Amino acid sequence: MFLSPLDGRYASRVAEVAPIFSEFGLTKYRTQVEVEWLIFLSDKNIAPSLSAQQITELRALIENFSDTEFNAIKDIEKTTNHDVKAVEVFLQSKTEARFHPFIHFGCTSEDINSTSYALTLRDGMETVLDIFENEILADLKAKALDWKAVPMLSRTHGQTATPVTVGKEMAVFYKRMKDLINHTNLFFSAKFAGATGNFAAHKESFPTEDWINLSEEFVTERLNLTWNPLTTQIEPHDNQAKTMNLLSQLSTVMIDLCRDMWGYISLGYFGQKVVAGEVGSSTMPHKVNPIDFENAEGNLKLARGLARTLADELPISRWQRDLTDSTVQRNFGIVFGHFLLAVRSLKKGLGKVELKPAVLLEDLQNAPEVLTEAVQMVMRAHGHADAYNQLKAFSRGRALNLEEVREFIGTIDIPAEAKERLINLTPETYTGESEKLVDLFVE
């Protein structure tokens, strides 16, 4: 039985992040850090020397980490009632007694957790952003380029407004998301400095060693993380909050896209491919609902809400540490799971939509009032200071047709060339530089 739908109904759709953020994944990362720390101390002649074969065997524990190792550690935890200590005891069972004093040497649990959670976030972000870029950004880019010249009536405040192109609107979302990723520098930071971040026990045990430099080398070179030299017992989690904020912002932009696509489908601008065998309603046989966009929106709200909570809570800790961060961090996987599930649903929804050119054209042709903007701007360009008021009196609150607009153009005092250009203008050709904008900014 599963408490969360991420582990039940949706498990197959979030399979990539389960090994990273599950209890199994966290335990594996903790074991990796403990193993690498012992090897590092051996390499620095602080711990007894490990042979090449012993190092290979220790690293094989990580490479081949399975339910057998995980369950063994969990069995030990039943006695220790401490998850990190259970990893230490497990590794003692895999090594000679002379190495035992140097397993977890100088470490507080937070040294292991700090590095382990940094590894999960690093690997988790690499995984979900790779999927996001391949499934969402690539799709939006293709649609922006394919539809860059397809005109569409826009709506501001729900009312008809200056036409755009479908591709340009796809490009807006593409660039928003791409910029968020490109302009956010994520650092997966960790500490490795003992009980209160000052190497006190390390210095007393081996006073001639440069523990500050050793800590930096271990975190940056062995674990490929960002080293934080100034911490309390815990790494302050500011960079973890930054990661959560990025996922929150991406979720917000995707919610905006989901709602727009839902609206365009409602207007008839997009149809949805019918999948044989699918049912839209238990009672209304005709229904083809935009369920993928709705599913994505719901999961994005869950991901965003929890990500914001984590971003707010993680940087706060009483004095040198309290335990509130521990239970909060265990929910990283919930954020990533709902985010990835939303990506998959949004991708599915985008893959089903089909343009309805006839509907787009009909809507444009029924909105000649949008041309009044162009008319009054051309009038201004030729010296008519009261152009706006003239067009307002002519058009506001009226149902116009194209012929009436053209008749008005015929009455205004502007050069013949400008007048002819306006008379030939239609809502479907009044799209400005939409196509050029796509060419310039969709890479």
Secondary structure, 3 states (H helix, E strand, C coil): CCCCCCCCCCHHHHCCCHHHHCHHHHHHHHHHHHHHHHHHHHHCCCCCCCCHHHHHHHHHHHHCCCHHHHHHHHHHHHHHCCHHHHHHHHHHCCCCHHHHHHCCCCCCHHHHHHHHHHHHHHHHHHHHHHHHHHHHHHHHHHHHHHCCCCEEEEEECCEEEEEEEHHHHHHHHHHHHHHHHHCCCCCCEECCCCCCCCCHHHHHHCCCCCHHHHHHHHHHHHCCCEECCCCCCCCCCHHHHHHHHHHHHHHHHHHHHHHHHHHHHHHCCEEECCCCCCCCCCCCCCCCCCHHHHHHHHHHHHHHHHHHHHHHHCCCCCCCCCCHHHHHHCCHHHHHHHHHHHHHHHHHHHHHEEECHHHHHHHHHCCHHHHHHHHHHHHHHCCCCCHHHHHHHHHCCCCCCHHHHHHHHHHCCCCHHHHHHHHHCCCCCCCCCHHHHHHHHCC
